[in-house]
Amino acid sequence: MEKYVTHEELQHEVDKLEAKIDLSTEKMMHHMDVENANMKSELKSVNTTLAFITGILIPIITAILLKFFHLN
């Protein structure tokens, strides 16, 4: 006994699958947005830390080098 599917039944199933795919895509995009925001926050924190460290180290290294070259 063969079972046949009407065009309407097939279209209904396709519509259900498309809805699932859309929902899945929307969830994935939301997750990516959250991850992107977290990454931006972490990078900003790292950038601030590096700027602080660089702001302290460069004058110290410069002073050491200037002192070294003046003594020789």
SVG drawing of the C-alpha trace seen along z (x, -y; Angstrom):
<svg xmlns="http://www.w3.org/2000/svg" viewBox="-3 -63 84 65">
<polyline fill="none" stroke="black" stroke-width="0.4" points="0.0,0.0 1.6,-3.3 1.0,-6.5 0.7,-9.7 1.1,-13.3 -0.8,-16.1 0.8,-19.4 -0.9,-21.2 0.4,-18.6 3.9,-18.9 3.8,-22.7 2.6,-22.6 5.5,-20.5 7.9,-22.7 6.5,-25.8 7.0,-24.1 10.6,-23.3 11.2,-26.9 9.8,-28.2 12.2,-26.0 15.1,-27.1 14.2,-30.8 13.9,-30.3 17.2,-28.5 18.9,-31.2 17.4,-33.9 18.7,-32.2 22.1,-31.8 22.2,-35.4 21.2,-36.5 24.0,-34.3 26.5,-35.8 25.4,-39.3 25.9,-38.5 29.3,-36.9 30.3,-39.9 29.3,-42.3 31.3,-40.3 34.3,-40.2 34.2,-44.0 34.0,-44.5 37.0,-42.2 39.0,-43.9 38.3,-47.3 39.5,-46.1 42.7,-44.7 43.2,-47.9 42.8,-50.0 45.3,-47.8 47.8,-47.9 47.6,-51.6 48.1,-52.0 51.2,-49.6 52.6,-51.3 52.1,-54.7 54.2,-53.7 56.9,-51.6 57.8,-53.9 58.9,-56.8 60.8,-54.5 62.6,-52.8 63.2,-56.2 64.8,-57.6 67.0,-54.5 68.2,-54.7 68.9,-58.4 70.8,-57.9 72.8,-55.1 73.7,-57.1 74.7,-60.1 77.0,-58.2 79.0,-56.6"/>
</svg>
